[in-house]
Amino acid sequence: MDGPATDEITSFLSGIVRIPSINPPGDERAVAEAVAARLRGAGLEVESYESEPRRANVVARLKGSGGGRTLILNGHTDVQPPAHGWTRDPFGAVVENGRMYGRGTIDMKAGIAAMVFTAVELARNSSRLRGDLLITAVADEVGGGHKGTGFLLREGLIQGDMAVVCEPTGDQVYVAHRGTTWVEVEITGKSAHSGRPWLGVNAISKASRIMQAIENDLVPRLQHRTHPMLPPPSINIGGIEGGTKFNLVADQCVLRLDRRSLPGETAETCVSEIREICERVRAADAESWAVSVREVMHVDGAEIDPQASIVRECQRAFSEVTGETAGIGATSGFEDAHFFLSAGIPTAMFGPYRRTPADQARWHTNSGTSEEHVVLADVARAVRVYTRLATNLLS
């Protein structure tokens, strides 16, 4: 099973990396069109669905002869915005020494390419398949997935017996991910001229007290909540916005918080803990001001038994292709696996197109720089692994 040539995969991957499908604002149409065209050209049945204008999702089916199961391979086409510090064009798909550099190469357009060419390879030999292979290239994962995988499942547009979310996991199969709740805290004070600041109430100052209370009180409490494979819950202050002018007391300030959660923690719990901190800070203040807390977006944490069949089949395929053993792991980020698991579809997270967990940590740490890259030979290897996985499950 040689699979498609690395040059063929590289050409496709470079084409979609050069499309800046940044979320926000979110516009995955051009990548979706490239994926749909390649899969349609291979003979798959292809449909495209927009959950909202510009939020395109591709569903492609390679039909087997009948009587078998349906395997879903899932990946997202949106990417995070490139931060400052790139020394290469983040959407240049620059190739150096067998590595392609660019925003979204590893997270996760390499996974999209591996899924697509798995389908291409199997389409060339589809007579040996009884079950169906479903390719879902979705929007919005980095924004929570509700306009992508969540949309497809809510609307009944996809069904399957098992799924693999093809996020980068290297030589491990991931069986758990944390969730998140995005929270906006809005503080309302009182405007005044900065020449007489005592006549006003500075909302930014009150926000600083809330941030300090979160760091000093809530964060240490969260450290006592544990999971055998995941880090404890955490909070990131992802943004602060307030004030209008140097010489005016700020009467409005908004904090944007990302509260990461363990499987089983609810959005209600995450929001109520933040609200309790805010109200306690406000009640202890002699000045009069208001604070409101609202949930913006929530993703459940999720996990699957490491002994589940889909997990073991991923390990089996990896071993048969590479001769190596795939371990069991988990990710502190959030992924789309929880949508499938909530729908009763056994799901593993498996992307054998990066090297080691240390590599993952390194490119995530430097995710705003030209460090994000993928080894092209690993993408070709991932096609062989996924092809073996699908053949084992659907023959």
C-alpha positions as CSV (number, residue, x, y, z in Angstrom):
1,M,0.0,0.0,0.0
2,D,2.2,2.8,-1.3
3,G,-0.5,5.4,-1.4
4,P,-0.5,8.8,-3.3
5,A,2.9,10.4,-4.0
6,T,4.2,12.9,-1.5
7,D,4.4,15.5,-4.3
8,E,0.7,15.2,-5.0
9,I,-0.2,15.6,-1.4
10,T,2.2,18.5,-1.0
11,S,0.7,20.3,-4.0
12,F,-2.8,20.1,-2.5
13,L,-1.7,21.0,1.0
14,S,0.2,24.1,-0.2
15,G,-2.9,25.2,-2.1
16,I,-5.1,25.2,1.0
17,V,-2.5,26.6,3.3
18,R,-2.3,29.6,1.0
19,I,-5.9,30.3,1.6
20,P,-6.2,32.4,4.8
21,S,-9.3,30.9,6.3
22,I,-8.8,32.8,9.5
23,N,-11.4,32.6,12.3
24,P,-12.5,35.2,13.3
25,P,-14.0,36.5,11.1
26,G,-14.6,33.0,9.6
27,D,-14.8,32.3,5.9
28,E,-14.0,28.7,5.0
29,R,-15.6,28.7,1.5
30,A,-12.4,28.7,-0.6
31,V,-10.9,25.8,1.3
32,A,-14.2,23.9,1.2
33,E,-14.3,24.4,-2.5
34,A,-10.8,23.0,-3.0
35,V,-11.6,20.0,-0.8
36,A,-14.9,19.4,-2.5
37,A,-13.4,19.6,-6.0
38,R,-10.6,17.1,-5.2
39,L,-13.0,14.6,-3.6
40,R,-15.6,15.0,-6.4
41,G,-12.8,14.4,-8.9
42,A,-12.0,11.1,-7.1
43,G,-15.6,10.0,-7.5
44,L,-17.1,10.6,-4.1
45,E,-20.6,11.9,-3.5
46,V,-20.0,15.5,-2.3
47,E,-22.4,18.0,-0.6
48,S,-21.6,21.4,0.8
49,Y,-23.6,23.0,3.6
50,E,-23.4,26.6,4.9
51,S,-24.4,26.9,8.6
52,E,-24.3,30.7,8.1
53,P,-23.1,32.8,5.1
54,R,-19.5,32.0,4.4
55,R,-19.3,29.2,7.0
56,A,-18.9,26.2,4.6
57,N,-18.9,22.5,5.5
58,V,-18.1,19.7,3.2
59,V,-19.6,16.2,3.5
60,A,-18.2,13.6,1.1
61,R,-19.2,9.9,1.0
62,L,-17.3,7.0,-0.5
63,K,-19.8,4.3,-0.8
64,G,-19.0,0.7,-0.1
65,S,-20.7,-2.3,-1.6
66,G,-23.1,-2.5,1.4
67,G,-23.6,-4.2,4.6
68,G,-20.7,-2.5,6.4
69,R,-20.3,0.2,8.9
70,T,-19.7,4.0,8.4
71,L,-16.5,5.6,9.5
72,I,-16.3,9.4,9.7
73,L,-13.0,11.2,9.3
74,N,-13.4,14.8,10.6
75,G,-11.2,17.8,10.4
76,H,-11.5,21.6,10.4
77,T,-10.6,24.1,7.7
78,D,-10.4,27.3,9.8
79,V,-7.2,28.5,11.4
80,Q,-6.2,30.8,14.2
81,P,-5.1,34.4,13.3
82,P,-1.3,34.7,12.9
83,A,0.2,36.7,15.7
84,H,3.2,39.0,15.4
85,G,6.7,37.7,14.8
86,W,6.5,35.6,11.6
87,T,9.7,35.6,9.6
88,R,8.1,33.8,6.7
89,D,4.8,34.6,5.0
90,P,2.3,32.8,7.3
91,F,0.2,31.9,4.2
92,G,3.1,31.3,1.9
93,A,3.3,27.5,2.4
94,V,7.1,27.8,2.3
95,V,8.9,24.4,2.0
96,E,12.3,24.0,3.5
97,N,14.2,20.8,4.1
98,G,11.1,18.6,3.7
99,R,8.9,20.8,6.0
100,M,6.1,23.1,5.1
101,Y,5.8,26.3,7.1
102,G,2.6,28.3,7.5
103,R,-0.4,29.1,9.6
104,G,-2.6,26.1,9.8
105,T,-0.1,23.6,8.5
106,I,-0.3,21.4,11.6
107,D,-3.6,22.7,13.0
108,M,-4.9,21.3,10.9
109,K,-4.7,21.5,7.1
110,A,-2.2,18.7,7.1
111,G,-5.0,16.6,8.6
112,I,-7.4,17.8,6.0
113,A,-4.9,16.7,3.3
114,A,-4.4,13.3,4.9
115,M,-8.2,12.8,5.1
116,V,-8.7,13.8,1.4
117,F,-6.0,11.6,0.1
118,T,-7.1,8.7,2.2
119,A,-10.4,8.9,0.3
120,V,-8.6,9.3,-3.0
121,E,-6.6,6.2,-2.4
122,L,-9.6,4.2,-1.2
123,A,-11.7,5.3,-4.2
124,R,-9.1,3.7,-6.5
125,N,-9.8,0.4,-4.7
126,S,-13.3,0.9,-3.5
127,S,-14.4,-2.6,-4.5
128,R,-12.8,-4.0,-1.4
129,L,-14.9,-1.9,1.0
130,R,-18.3,-2.9,2.3
131,G,-18.9,0.0,4.6
132,D,-18.9,3.8,3.8
133,L,-16.2,6.3,4.4
134,L,-17.5,9.8,5.3
135,I,-15.2,12.8,5.0
136,T,-16.3,15.9,6.9
137,A,-14.2,19.1,6.4
138,V,-15.8,21.6,8.7
139,A,-15.9,25.3,9.7
140,D,-15.5,27.0,13.0
141,E,-13.6,24.5,15.2
142,V,-11.3,27.1,16.6
143,G,-14.4,29.2,17.5
144,G,-16.1,26.3,19.2
145,G,-17.3,24.1,16.3
146,H,-21.0,25.0,16.7
147,K,-21.2,26.2,13.0
148,G,-19.3,23.2,11.8
149,T,-19.4,19.7,13.3
150,G,-22.1,20.8,15.8
151,F,-24.2,22.1,12.9
152,L,-23.9,18.9,10.8
153,L,-24.9,16.7,13.7
154,R,-27.7,19.0,15.0
155,E,-29.3,19.1,11.5
156,G,-28.9,15.3,11.0
157,L,-26.7,15.8,8.0
158,I,-24.2,13.1,9.0
159,Q,-24.4,9.8,10.8
160,G,-21.9,7.1,11.5
161,D,-20.9,4.2,13.6
162,M,-17.5,5.6,14.6
163,A,-15.4,8.7,14.0
164,V,-11.8,9.9,14.1
165,V,-11.1,13.6,14.6
166,C,-7.9,14.0,12.7
167,E,-6.3,16.6,14.9
168,P,-2.5,16.4,15.3
169,T,-1.6,13.8,18.0
170,G,1.6,12.2,16.6
171,D,2.4,8.8,18.0
172,Q,-0.5,8.8,20.4
173,V,-4.3,8.3,20.2
174,Y,-6.1,11.0,22.3
175,V,-9.0,9.9,24.4
176,A,-9.9,13.0,26.3
177,H,-10.0,16.8,25.8
178,R,-10.9,19.7,28.0
179,G,-13.9,22.0,27.4
180,T,-14.2,25.7,27.5
181,T,-16.6,28.4,28.5
182,W,-16.0,31.9,27.0
183,V,-17.3,34.6,29.4
184,E,-17.7,38.3,29.1
185,V,-17.6,40.4,32.3
186,E,-18.9,44.0,31.8
187,I,-18.2,46.6,34.4
188,T,-20.2,49.9,34.4
189,G,-18.8,52.8,36.4
190,K,-19.3,56.6,36.1
191,S,-17.7,59.0,33.7
192,A,-15.9,62.2,34.8
193,H,-13.1,64.5,33.7
194,S,-9.7,63.2,34.7
195,G,-9.0,66.6,36.3
196,R,-11.6,65.6,38.8
197,P,-11.5,61.8,38.9
198,W,-13.1,61.6,42.3
199,L,-16.4,62.5,40.7
200,G,-16.3,59.4,38.6
201,V,-16.0,55.6,39.1
202,N,-13.3,54.0,36.9
203,A,-14.5,50.8,35.4
204,I,-11.0,49.8,34.4
205,S,-9.8,50.0,38.0
206,K,-12.7,47.8,39.1
207,A,-11.8,45.3,36.3
208,S,-8.3,45.2,37.6
209,R,-9.6,44.2,41.1
210,I,-11.7,41.5,39.5
211,M,-8.7,40.1,37.6
212,Q,-6.6,40.1,40.7
213,A,-9.4,38.2,42.6
214,I,-9.6,35.7,39.9
215,E,-5.8,35.1,39.9
216,N,-5.5,35.0,43.7
217,D,-8.7,33.2,44.6
218,L,-10.4,31.2,41.9
219,V,-7.3,29.9,40.0
220,P,-5.8,28.3,43.1
221,R,-9.1,26.6,43.9
222,L,-9.3,25.2,40.4
223,Q,-6.0,23.5,40.8
224,H,-7.5,21.0,43.3
225,R,-9.8,19.6,40.6
226,T,-8.0,16.7,38.9
227,H,-8.3,14.3,36.1
228,P,-6.0,11.3,35.4
229,M,-5.0,12.5,32.0
230,L,-5.8,16.2,31.8
231,P,-4.4,19.3,33.5
232,P,-6.7,21.1,36.0
233,P,-9.2,23.7,34.9
234,S,-7.6,27.1,34.1
235,I,-8.6,30.6,33.2
236,N,-7.1,32.9,30.6
237,I,-7.8,36.6,30.5
238,G,-7.9,36.9,26.7
239,G,-8.9,40.5,26.3
240,I,-9.8,43.8,28.1
241,E,-11.5,46.7,26.5
242,G,-12.5,50.0,28.1
243,G,-12.2,53.7,28.2
244,T,-12.5,56.3,25.4
245,K,-9.9,59.0,26.0
246,F,-6.8,59.8,28.1
247,N,-8.6,62.5,30.1
248,L,-11.9,60.8,30.8
249,V,-12.6,58.4,33.6
250,A,-13.6,55.1,32.0
251,D,-17.2,54.3,32.6
252,Q,-17.2,51.0,30.8
253,C,-14.8,48.0,30.7
254,V,-15.2,44.5,29.3
255,L,-13.1,41.5,30.3
256,R,-13.0,38.4,28.0
257,L,-12.3,35.2,29.8
258,D,-11.6,31.6,28.6
259,R,-12.4,29.1,31.4
260,R,-11.1,25.6,30.5
261,S,-13.0,22.8,32.1
262,L,-12.7,19.1,32.8
263,P,-15.2,16.5,31.4
264,G,-18.3,16.7,33.6
265,E,-18.0,20.4,34.5
266,T,-20.9,22.5,33.2
267,A,-21.1,25.9,31.7
268,E,-23.4,26.9,34.6
269,T,-20.7,26.0,37.1
270,C,-18.0,27.9,35.2
271,V,-20.1,31.1,34.8
272,S,-21.4,31.0,38.4
273,E,-17.9,30.8,39.9
274,I,-16.8,33.8,37.9
275,R,-20.0,35.7,38.8
276,E,-19.5,35.0,42.5
277,I,-16.0,36.5,42.4
278,C,-17.3,39.6,40.6
279,E,-20.1,40.1,43.0
280,R,-17.9,39.7,46.0
281,V,-15.4,42.3,44.7
282,R,-18.3,44.7,44.0
283,A,-19.9,44.2,47.4
284,A,-16.7,44.9,49.2
285,D,-16.2,48.3,47.4
286,A,-17.4,51.5,49.0
287,E,-18.0,53.0,45.5
288,S,-21.1,52.2,43.5
289,W,-20.7,50.3,40.2
290,A,-22.4,47.4,38.4
291,V,-21.1,44.2,36.9
292,S,-22.7,41.7,34.6
293,V,-21.4,38.2,33.6
294,R,-22.6,36.4,30.5
295,E,-21.7,33.2,28.7
296,V,-20.6,33.7,25.1
297,M,-19.7,30.2,24.0
298,H,-19.4,26.7,25.6
299,V,-17.8,23.5,24.6
300,D,-18.0,20.3,26.7
301,G,-15.0,18.4,27.8
302,A,-15.1,14.8,26.7
303,E,-13.5,11.4,27.1
304,I,-13.8,7.9,25.8
305,D,-12.6,4.6,27.3
306,P,-9.0,3.9,26.1
307,Q,-10.1,0.4,25.5
308,A,-12.9,1.4,23.1
309,S,-12.8,-0.4,19.7
310,I,-12.1,2.8,17.7
311,V,-9.1,3.7,19.9
312,R,-7.7,0.2,19.6
313,E,-8.2,0.2,15.8
314,C,-6.3,3.5,15.5
315,Q,-3.4,1.9,17.5
316,R,-3.6,-1.2,15.3
317,A,-3.4,0.7,12.0
318,F,-0.5,2.8,13.3
319,S,1.4,-0.4,14.3
320,E,0.7,-2.2,11.0
321,V,2.0,0.7,9.0
322,T,4.9,2.0,11.1
323,G,5.9,-1.0,13.2
324,E,5.7,1.2,16.2
325,T,3.2,1.4,19.2
326,A,0.8,4.3,19.5
327,G,0.3,5.4,23.1
328,I,-2.7,6.9,24.8
329,G,-2.9,10.6,25.4
330,A,-5.1,13.6,25.9
331,T,-5.2,17.3,25.0
332,S,-5.6,20.3,27.2
333,G,-7.3,22.1,24.3
334,F,-10.8,21.6,23.0
335,E,-11.8,19.6,19.9
336,D,-14.9,18.5,18.0
337,A,-14.8,15.0,19.5
338,H,-17.4,15.9,22.1
339,F,-20.0,16.6,19.4
340,F,-19.7,13.0,18.1
341,L,-19.5,11.5,21.6
342,S,-22.6,13.3,22.7
343,A,-24.4,11.9,19.6
344,G,-23.4,8.4,20.7
345,I,-20.7,7.9,18.1
346,P,-17.5,6.4,19.5
347,T,-14.7,8.8,18.6
348,A,-11.0,8.9,18.9
349,M,-8.6,11.8,18.2
350,F,-5.8,10.7,16.0
351,G,-3.5,12.6,13.7
352,P,-0.2,10.7,13.1
353,Y,1.4,13.6,11.1
354,R,3.6,15.2,13.8
355,R,6.5,13.7,15.6
356,T,6.2,13.8,19.4
357,P,4.3,15.6,22.2
358,A,7.4,17.8,22.6
359,D,7.0,19.0,19.0
360,Q,3.4,19.8,19.7
361,A,4.3,21.9,22.8
362,R,7.0,23.7,20.9
363,W,4.9,24.8,17.9
364,H,1.9,25.7,20.2
365,T,4.3,27.8,22.4
366,N,5.5,29.6,19.2
367,S,2.2,29.5,17.4
368,G,2.5,33.1,16.4
369,T,5.8,32.6,14.6
370,S,7.1,30.7,11.7
371,E,7.6,27.6,13.9
372,E,4.3,26.1,12.9
373,H,5.1,23.5,10.3
374,V,4.6,20.0,9.2
375,V,7.0,17.3,8.0
376,L,5.7,16.4,4.6
377,A,6.8,12.8,4.8
378,D,4.7,12.5,7.9
379,V,1.6,13.7,6.1
380,A,2.1,10.9,3.5
381,R,2.6,8.4,6.3
382,A,-0.7,9.6,7.9
383,V,-2.5,8.8,4.6
384,R,-1.2,5.3,4.8
385,V,-2.3,4.9,8.4
386,Y,-5.8,6.3,7.8
387,T,-6.1,4.1,4.7
388,R,-5.2,1.0,6.7
389,L,-7.6,2.1,9.4
390,A,-10.5,2.5,7.0
391,T,-9.6,-0.8,5.2
392,N,-9.6,-2.7,8.5
393,L,-12.9,-1.3,9.6
394,L,-14.9,-1.2,6.4
395,S,-13.7,-4.2,4.4
